[in-house]
């Protein structure tokens, strides 16, 4: 399956949620798991489904509570599966596997240093760093820490992550609503800004070059 197929799958998932809001929980759970589980987050654009779903939750198309609960369970189980995979493979084998997914040594070491520096707290904040998000549970698992501690911080991190998505969706919905309500003022202002920017790009830099020694 190529990337165009992945994006087609994303579009179909979003349409399914819009047409069948009562079944949205299943789709949100699945994509939340894909975003964080078993290296799938490195190849699947799962965050796009979650962002659109968060906007639909903000609009009331789907339940915000269902969005948070189903997403939290999905991302929690995704990280748990990755934890066990990392523990099973160990650090050396994990490095070799990640190379096949085109994960650079730099990204691996950056995530490892982040885990060593933050410990369990990395599970609360690491999800907000794109590459770290997918690698984090695998690398933590390869260290084989206490599973109880991992579970507690993983659960908290998953909840924070989905609440953030919901908050982000609300911001997007508010922004679009504001633009639509005041489009007579905002759209011309945006157009004027773009025109001025293009004029500056075309003529402003040339004038700057004239005054350079």
N, C-alpha and C positions, 0 to 999 in steps of 0.2 A: 504493500500500500504506500503510495507516494504522498507528498505533502498536500497536493490538491485534493486527494481523497480525504485526508484528515480534516481539511477546512470544510469540505462538503459535509462531513459527518457533524462538524460543529454547527453548521447552518441548519441541518436537519434536526439536530437536538433542540436548538432554539425554537424552531417552528413547532416541534412537538410540544414543548412546554407551553407555548402560546395557545395551541389548539386544545391541549389536555392539561389544564392547570392542576387538576386533582392528582395527576400522575407525575407532577413536577418533582416531587420528593425523590422518586426513584432515579430520575435523570441527574438531579443535583448530587445525590449520593454517589452515583457511578462516576461522574466527572470529577468530583472531589477526590475520590479514590485514585482515579487516573492521574490527577495532578501531582500526587505525592507518593504513589505506590510503585515499587518495583521498577524504578527508572523510567516509568511511562511518562512522567512529567517532562523528561528531556526531549521527547518526540511528539507528544500530543499537546496541542494548544488549548488545554483544558480551561485556563483562566478566562478565555473569551466567553465560554458558556456561563461561567460563574458571574462574570461582570454583568452580562445581559440579564441573567436570572435575578441578580441583586436589584437591577433597575425595575424589572417586572414586579419584584417584591415591594419596592418603594411605591410603585403605581397601584398596588393592591391587586394585581392580576393573580399573584400567588401569595400564600401566607408567609409573612416575614419570619414567623416562628418556625414553620416547616423548613424554610430556607436555611435558617441557622442550625436547627437540630440535625437535619439530614446532611447538610454540608459538614458539620462538626464530626458526625459519626463517620462519614466517608473519609475525610482527611485523617482522622484518628486511626482508622483501620489501615489506611494507606501507609502511614508512617510506621505502624506496628509491623506490617508485612515487610517493609524495607529494613526495619531494625533486625528482624530475624534473618533476612537475607544477608545483611552485613555481618551478623554474628556467625552465620554458617560459612561464608566465604573467607572471612579474615581480611586483614588489610592488604597483604601482598596480592592475593587472588583478585580482590576487589579492584585494585589499581589496573590489573590487566583487563578485567571485564569493562571498566569504564573507558579504557582506551578505544574499545570497539564501538562505544557510543560517542566517540570523538570528544570526550571530556579531557581537557588539557591538564597536564601535570600542575600547572599554575592554579587552576580552579580547584583541583583536589587538595593541594597544600593550603590554599586560602581557607577552604572549608575546614580542614583539619585543625589549622591554627585557631580558627574561630571557635571550634568546639573545645579545644584545650584551654582557651582563654576564658570562655564564658561558662563552660560546664553545662549543667542541666538547663541553665537560663537560655542557652542557645536555641532550645526548643520553643521558647516564647517569642524570640525576635528573629530567628533565622529564616522563618517563612517569608519575611519581607524582603529578603535578598534573593533575586531570581535564580542564579545558579546554585547558591547554597541551599535553597529550598528543596531541591530534588536530591542533593547529595547528603544532606544533613543526617537523616535517620540511618542511612547505610554506614556512614563513617562512625556515628555513635555506636551502632550495633557491632562494628568491628572491634571497638574498645571493650565490648561486653560489660557494660556497667550494670547496676542494679535495675532489673526490669520494673520493679515497683516504682522507683524514682522516675524512670523513663515514662511509665504509664501516666503518672500524676502530671508531670510537666508537659507531656504530649497532649493530654486531655485539655489542659489549660491553654496551651498554644493553639490547638485546633479551634477552641471556642473563640479566642481572641481574633484569630485569622478570619473566621466567618463573620463575626460581628464587624470587623473592619470592612469586609466585602459589602455588607449591608449598608454601612455608613457611607461607603464610596458610591454605592448605587443611589442612595438618597441624594448625595451631592450632585450626581449627574442628572437625576430627575429634576432637582430644583433648578439647576443651570438651564436645562432645556425649557422648563416651564417659564423661567424668567425671560429667556430669549423670545419665546413665542408670544408672551404677554406684551413685551415691549419691542416687538420686531421692527416697528416703524422707526424707532430710534437706533436700536442696536445694529441691525443689518447694514444701514448706510454708514454707521460709524466704523464697522468692521471693513466694509468696502473701501472707505476713505483711507483707513490705516494701511490696507494692502497696496493701494495706489501710491501713497506716499512712500512706502517701503520700496516698491519697485522703482520709483523715480530716484530715490536715494541710491539704490543699487546701481542704477544706470549712470547717473551723473555725479552723485556725491563723491564716490571713490576717485573719479577722474580729477575732480577739483582738489581733493586731498593730495593726489600725486603731484599736482602743479606746484604746491607749496613745499614739497620735500626738496632738500638740498641735493 
